[in-house]
């Protein structure tokens, strides 16, 4: 079970780093839920829009990303990270993903972000 969690997590992180929204969405189901600072996203269209915005304007391909901590236990992964793009500084980001049957079923995302001038 942990290997499957690691495989999905690795695929997800690679797609985010490459701004590959189609690849990112392969990791979600129609019933996946994403908890974000803007509220709970409960369908693939809303989750897709979240990643279009994230990878398009906030954290495009080539963003400097540093993993601070990554823990995986069973079907749950926890990430702590920092990042800097031309437009944004992510002082600290935190994510928890629950992965079942090779898909992200629940994902929480939060970050302390400063927009650059």
C-alpha positions in Angstrom: 0.0 0.0 0.0 2.8 2.5 0.9 4.5 1.9 -2.5 1.3 2.8 -4.3 1.0 5.9 -2.2 4.6 6.8 -3.1 4.0 6.2 -6.8 1.0 8.5 -6.9 2.7 11.1 -4.8 5.8 11.0 -7.1 3.6 11.3 -10.2 1.6 14.2 -8.7 4.7 16.1 -7.7 6.4 15.6 -11.1 3.3 16.9 -12.9 3.0 19.9 -10.6 6.7 20.7 -11.2 6.1 20.5 -15.0 2.8 22.5 -14.9 1.1 19.4 -16.4 -2.5 19.9 -15.4 -3.8 17.0 -17.4 -1.2 14.7 -15.6 -2.2 16.2 -12.2 -5.9 15.5 -12.9 -5.1 11.8 -13.7 -4.4 11.4 -9.9 -7.9 12.5 -8.9 -11.4 10.9 -9.1 -14.8 12.4 -9.7 -15.4 12.3 -5.9 -12.0 13.6 -4.8 -12.0 16.5 -2.3 -9.4 19.3 -2.0 -9.4 21.5 1.1 -7.8 24.9 0.3 -7.5 28.3 1.9 -10.4 29.4 -0.4 -12.7 26.5 0.7 -13.5 22.9 0.0 -13.3 21.9 -3.7 -15.6 18.9 -4.3 -15.5 18.2 -8.0 -12.9 17.7 -10.7 -13.7 20.9 -12.5 -13.0 23.0 -9.3 -9.8 21.0 -8.6 -8.7 21.5 -12.2 -9.2 25.2 -11.9 -7.2 25.3 -8.6 -4.2 23.7 -10.4 -4.6 25.8 -13.6 -4.2 28.9 -11.3 -1.5 27.4 -9.2 0.7 26.2 -12.1 -0.2 29.0 -14.4 0.4 32.1 -12.4 1.6 31.2 -8.9 4.0 28.3 -9.3 4.7 27.8 -13.0 7.2 25.2 -14.3 10.7 26.1 -13.2 9.7 27.3 -9.8 12.4 26.8 -7.2 10.9 24.1 -4.9 12.5 22.8 -1.7 11.1 19.8 0.2 11.4 20.4 4.0 9.7 17.2 5.1 7.9 14.2 3.5 6.2 11.4 5.5 4.2 8.5 4.2 2.2 6.2 6.4 -0.1 3.7 4.7 -2.4 5.6 2.4 -1.5 9.0 3.8 1.3 11.4 2.7 2.3 14.6 4.5 4.4 17.3 2.7 6.1 20.4 4.1 7.8 22.6 1.5 9.0 26.1 0.5 9.0 27.5 -3.0 9.8 30.7 -5.0 8.6 31.7 -8.4 9.0 34.9 -10.3 5.6 36.1 -8.9 5.4 34.5 -5.5 7.3 33.4 -2.4 5.9 30.4 -0.6 7.4 30.7 2.9 5.9 27.4 4.0 3.5 25.1 2.3 1.8 22.1 3.8 -0.2 19.3 2.2 -1.8 16.1 3.3 -3.0 13.6 0.7 -5.0 10.4 1.3 -4.5 8.0 -1.6 -6.6 4.9 -2.2 -6.6 2.6 -5.2 -4.0 4.7 -6.9 -6.0 8.0 -6.7 -5.9 11.0 -4.4 -9.3 10.9 -2.6 -8.6 13.7 -0.1 -6.1 16.5 -0.3 -5.5 19.5 1.9 -3.3 22.4 0.9 -2.2 25.5 2.8 0.6 27.9 2.4 2.0 31.2 3.7 2.5 33.2 0.4 3.8 36.6 -0.4 3.2 38.2 -3.8 6.4 39.7 -5.2 6.2 43.2 -6.8 
